[in-house]
Amino acid sequence: MLLFSMGAFLLLCLFVDYAGLNSSAQKKSSSQKRAGTSAGPKASPTPTPSAVDALGPPPRVPTLKRPPDQEVTPGDVISVMTSEVLLPVTVRDSGGRLVPDLTRNDFRVFEDNREQPVNDLTLRQVPVDAVLMVDASSSVATNIDDFRRAAEGFAEKLSAEDRISLIKFDDRVELLQDWTRSRFQLRRALTRIEPGMFTRFNDALLLASRDQFGDTKSRRAVIVLTDGIDSGRGSTTFEEALDALLRSQVTTYVVSNTEISRAAKRAELDNLLNGSSSTIRFNQLRIDDLKEGLRVLDQSEQQLEQLANATGGRLYKPLTFQALDSTYAEVADELSHQYGLYYPPLNKSRDGGFRRVRVELTNPSYKAHTRVGYFAPAR
């Protein structure tokens, strides 16, 4: 459903005093008063607020509600054994190739620098719950068809037991498809993606991790197409979004279009700087804007790298939108060759504290990649 429409919200804020609104009835009443239907002396004229001022404080993060025609059946939910920890582990060799056919004797698991007993090790036997997220704001809007095609190809490469859901975000965060194993349902949901304007990236991550993943025994993954630049109109910081992902034990794969945007901005900037001195002076505002845009892209890319590394995922930076097919295929390949490593933690305290973990391999030429840790149960 629609959680917040920034465009509609902006128009409403230009006519309605936001501080006095607590319900739809109050909105209507306030609107009538501003239209001159209320009695009493007219207030002294006040300066007209700018569009940004009129927006008021950021809205609270809502609940990511399921579309009414989609439900999760009881059989889809499996209680997790709180006495065990599941670590999704990706292993690559020195050349970056995925390494299959390892056994639990090849792994050593440490929690807070204390080695843990390894109970089980499986490959492709732990289903994946994968949320496909797409940034439908202006930076991606013209290439939505490329995402649709790549998402369909991604789904075809998953196991029949794996489930997919679809979330799009811009000035709204919308669940277009709840958990399904049906490729047809996903294909139908992909047609409902419509472009927006602003980007509530942090809100979208928090909502996906908080509301989409219940107590399941599956591996949990988010695959998000974005430049990672949040508009700042939501209620969630980057740190809060990362915390929510770690608490929900969600591996995050970021398909970033930062390189695509960076190449376009650099090309335009170089073209302007190669002009005459009078041309440069005339375009100075645009030049400054492009330089700032490049700085913001660099900063965003660093955060996206941190997000992927902390959750045990990976950052992909395709050079064109046409390369999304191969990028999403690579993510699907990694998920299908990921180890599910179970262990009962020696620290039995249910204090809600953060436990830092690392995985080592007996073969030093192999490198294991997993999340930085997890939050213990609270009581």
Summary of the structure (lengths in Angstrom):
residues: 379
radius of gyration: 23.8
end to end distance: 34.5
largest distance: 82.5
contacts: 1136
relative contact order: 0.18
helix: 38%
strand: 22%
